[in-house]
Amino acid sequence: MIEYRVFLVEKTADGTIQRSVRRRPLGKLAAGNVRVEVEFSALNYKDALAATGNPGVARTLPLVPGIDAVGRIIEGGDEALPNGSLVMIAHPDFGTSRDGGYARYTDVPRDWLFAVPTPLTSLEAITLGTAGFTAAQCAEALLKYGTQPDSGEIVVTGATGGVGIFAVMYLRKLGFSVVASTGKLERTGELERLGAARVVSRQEVSDDSPRPLLSARWGGAVDTVGGKTLSSILRSTKPHCTVTACGLVGGNELHLTVYPFILRGISLVGIDSALIEPMVRRELWAKMAGPWRLDNVESLATVITLDELTDAIQTIMRGQVFGRTVVRLL
Ligand SMILES: NC(=O)c1ccc[n+]([C@@H]2O[C@H](COP(=O)([O-])OP(=O)(O)OC[C@H]3O[C@@H](n4cnc5c(N)ncnc54)[C@H](OP(=O)(O)O)[C@@H]3O)[C@@H](O)[C@H]2O)c1
């Protein structure tokens, strides 16, 4: 009998959340499913929430987290995606309502998979993963709402995080002047090398005053932080410019008046990477593998094993990550 390793999150009898690496027997593949031998998964902020038992993310326990996975189909392939195909798994239930990528093998419905677009390597695809895809969605939304390089500086918050770093890189590639906001000013040099025109501290983009409008300085924004940061950015964005909101590391509330919208015509665009039509997802990935392809993506990955995940989860929850943490399963 083949056994494989998984990273399991479960609730003990006294209600404590426990994380451990376990062995599981490899069972029979259920009809309609495809079996993937996972090469890499990744650690997103959402995975850390799942691994700490956050009920809004871990909708069932015990659970194998991991919302991203790249690997090869080893059983259940079809004509379009035969066994041996390099695929990525993306579905809102993966790693939340059903076991995710922190396992050597995973069985998923066929429509949760898509082929990793050439010429991306497996490490490049997983390093981008949900973070890169979300950042690309933010960049696309800014373009769609008419943001141009001459709109002014685009601020990216949480810039050293997974989404933030790729937002800086995509926006730079698209010709924008990017201001990276970070709690890690010691990373200024790296952020500048990745494309930031300048780097500012978190405090500089966040305003405690209750003023309904602040001095208008941003030509657009990619906000991954939420809370007070998003409120400050919306109040300090130039007339008729656009802000995308995808994250909540700094808080899930938004205190605001309607003045940024009715006096400055600001557009606030919500970004959701999970509930996306498969065709739309494939098209954006094709762009990320084609005209938007970034250089040296793999160098942003810190590759770890399942045994190192518990420490890495604490690091991401403390906001101390730079770039992407990738979990090697093979
Ligand atoms: N809507 C979607 O579909 C979608 C998809 C992906 C991610 N997200 C969300 O986007 C956010 C970022 O995700 P991620 O995977 O990039 O996370 P991440 O890698 O952990 O990065 C988050 C970054 O935010 C900053 N940060 C952390 N704690 C903070 C705090 N208390 N106040 C202000 N800034 C703080 C840090 O960057 P600095 O030190 O540089 O400031 C940190 O590196 C998360 O809320 C995640 O759930 C949403």
The ligand as an SDF file (V2000), in Angstrom:
LIG
                    3D

 48 52  0  0  0  0  0  0  0  0999 V2000
   -9.4020   38.8590   -2.9260 N   0  0  0  0  0  0  0  0  0  0  0  0
   -8.6880   37.8130   -3.2910 C   0  0  0  0  0  0  0  0  0  0  0  0
   -9.0640   37.0230   -4.1550 O   0  0  0  0  0  0  0  0  0  0  0  0
   -7.3520   37.6230   -2.6590 C   0  0  0  0  0  0  0  0  0  0  0  0
   -6.3690   36.8260   -3.2670 C   0  0  0  0  0  0  0  0  0  0  0  0
   -5.1000   36.7620   -2.6500 C   0  0  0  0  0  0  0  0  0  0  0  0
   -4.8820   37.4250   -1.4510 C   0  0  0  0  0  0  0  0  0  0  0  0
   -5.8760   38.1360   -0.8870 N   0  0  0  0  0  0  0  0  0  0  0  0
   -5.6990   38.8700    0.3510 C   0  0  0  0  0  0  0  0  0  0  0  0
   -4.6930   39.8470    0.1240 O   0  0  0  0  0  0  0  0  0  0  0  0
   -3.9630   40.0540    1.3180 C   0  0  0  0  0  0  0  0  0  0  0  0
   -2.4940   39.8090    1.0380 C   0  0  0  0  0  0  0  0  0  0  0  0
   -2.3130   38.4420    0.7220 O   0  0  0  0  0  0  0  0  0  0  0  0
   -0.8540   37.8390    0.5700 P   0  0  0  0  0  0  0  0  0  0  0  0
   -1.0300   36.3800    0.3220 O   0  0  0  0  0  0  0  0  0  0  0  0
   -0.0810   38.7050   -0.3530 O   0  0  0  0  0  0  0  0  0  0  0  0
   -0.3150   38.0360    2.0670 O   0  0  0  0  0  0  0  0  0  0  0  0
    1.1860   38.1580    2.5850 P   0  0  0  0  0  0  0  0  0  0  0  0
    2.1290   37.5220    1.6480 O   0  0  0  0  0  0  0  0  0  0  0  0
    1.1140   37.7210    3.9970 O   0  0  0  0  0  0  0  0  0  0  0  0
    1.4700   39.7230    2.5320 O   0  0  0  0  0  0  0  0  0  0  0  0
    0.7670   40.6330    3.3130 C   0  0  0  0  0  0  0  0  0  0  0  0
    1.6310   41.8670    3.5200 C   0  0  0  0  0  0  0  0  0  0  0  0
    0.8230   42.8680    4.1410 O   0  0  0  0  0  0  0  0  0  0  0  0
    1.5920   43.6410    5.0220 C   0  0  0  0  0  0  0  0  0  0  0  0
    1.0070   43.5450    6.3660 N   0  0  0  0  0  0  0  0  0  0  0  0
    0.9500   42.4700    7.1680 C   0  0  0  0  0  0  0  0  0  0  0  0
    0.3000   42.7400    8.2930 N   0  0  0  0  0  0  0  0  0  0  0  0
   -0.0820   44.0250    8.2210 C   0  0  0  0  0  0  0  0  0  0  0  0
   -0.7920   44.9020    9.0870 C   0  0  0  0  0  0  0  0  0  0  0  0
   -1.2450   44.4980   10.2710 N   0  0  0  0  0  0  0  0  0  0  0  0
   -1.0080   46.1540    8.6670 N   0  0  0  0  0  0  0  0  0  0  0  0
   -0.5760   46.5690    7.4680 C   0  0  0  0  0  0  0  0  0  0  0  0
    0.1180   45.7770    6.6080 N   0  0  0  0  0  0  0  0  0  0  0  0
    0.3590   44.5350    6.9820 C   0  0  0  0  0  0  0  0  0  0  0  0
    3.0070   43.0750    4.9760 C   0  0  0  0  0  0  0  0  0  0  0  0
    3.7060   43.7720    3.9550 O   0  0  0  0  0  0  0  0  0  0  0  0
    4.6210   45.0760    4.2700 P   0  0  0  0  0  0  0  0  0  0  0  0
    5.4640   44.7230    5.4540 O   0  0  0  0  0  0  0  0  0  0  0  0
    5.3800   45.2690    3.0140 O   0  0  0  0  0  0  0  0  0  0  0  0
    3.6830   46.2050    4.5930 O   0  0  0  0  0  0  0  0  0  0  0  0
    2.7800   41.6660    4.4830 C   0  0  0  0  0  0  0  0  0  0  0  0
    3.9270   41.1400    3.8820 O   0  0  0  0  0  0  0  0  0  0  0  0
   -4.5480   39.0960    2.3630 C   0  0  0  0  0  0  0  0  0  0  0  0
   -5.5300   39.7730    3.1150 O   0  0  0  0  0  0  0  0  0  0  0  0
   -5.1990   38.0260    1.5140 C   0  0  0  0  0  0  0  0  0  0  0  0
   -6.2350   37.3600    2.1910 O   0  0  0  0  0  0  0  0  0  0  0  0
   -7.1150   38.2250   -1.4630 C   0  0  0  0  0  0  0  0  0  0  0  0
  1  2  1  0
  2  3  2  0
  2  4  1  0
  4  5  1  0
  4 48  2  0
  5  6  2  0
  6  7  1  0
  7  8  2  0
  8  9  1  0
  8 48  1  0
  9 10  1  0
  9 46  1  0
 10 11  1  0
 11 12  1  0
 11 44  1  0
 12 13  1  0
 13 14  1  0
 14 15  2  0
 14 16  1  0
 14 17  1  0
 17 18  1  0
 18 19  2  0
 18 20  1  0
 18 21  1  0
 21 22  1  0
 22 23  1  0
 23 24  1  0
 23 42  1  0
 24 25  1  0
 25 26  1  0
 25 36  1  0
 26 27  1  0
 26 35  1  0
 27 28  2  0
 28 29  1  0
 29 30  1  0
 29 35  2  0
 30 31  1  0
 30 32  2  0
 32 33  1  0
 33 34  2  0
 34 35  1  0
 36 37  1  0
 36 42  1  0
 37 38  1  0
 38 39  2  0
 38 40  1  0
 38 41  1  0
 42 43  1  0
 44 45  1  0
 44 46  1  0
 46 47  1  0
M  CHG  2   8   1  16  -1
M  END
$$$$
